[in-house]
Amino acid sequence: NMGRVFCVGGNWKCNGTKASIAALCNDLQGDAVDAASCEVVCFPPFIYGTYARELLREDFQMGVQNCWIGKGGAFTGEISADMIVDVGFGWACLGHSERRHLPQIKESDETIATKTKYALDAGLKVMFCIGELLEEREAGLTNSVNERQLKALADIISDWSNVVIAYEPVWAIGTGKVATPDQAQETHAAIRDWLAKAVSTEVAESTRILYGGSVSASNCVELAKKPDIDGFLVGGASLKKDFLTIVDSYK
Ligand code: PEP
């Protein structure tokens, strides 16, 4: 896998209470993760961020699930990338399918790319989520949708060193319908080929591509064996001790 460090994200979404987060952080205690081999990032809801940071093991990093598209100011209800850096969080997960597709949110490719560029410039690492809807897969549009979503970003950034791509087919998110290892590998390889053509061979070889969508303790090992799967973005299972089993699939 060309020296790409395995990476696992835990997207807690809009879930949790002080009590459940304390219990989860306790459940996630375990042997230290070898930082040279695996990077782990949890994404709590903003309001619990500082609380979760105090309770979560120190070798797991922390990020946010969204941020404003640019500099702060008169944008009521928003949180800027500079604020996220200021409180010591290193990551943002941007372009999640729920933010792209929920009718109340509907972020566009351009909005997501713009906020990603701003977040990168502010010093954050970004888990940049892409992926097709079921009807797009059925229409044979998987690669063209991924490429459209990536092109919006490729058009405005040149440094990919702090970008991790999370390929998350929308039909697999929260449905229990995980992509097969072959399906995921085929799409990851196509994404890497596109990066080689549209950006550079160096970026294609060095950029991590995570798989997300119904990853569990029982399917992670087979997925992790695939050469172009460099880790996972985990939703439901990131709220359970199973997250540790998924982290360990790098071994
Ligand atoms: C996600 O929300 O990023 C995700 C992959 O969810 P789940 O693991 O629950 O399918």
Residues whose N, C-alpha, C, O or C-beta is under 5 A from the ligand:
A	BS01	PEP	N11 A172 I173 G174 T175 G212 G213 S214 V215 L233 V234 G235 G236 A237
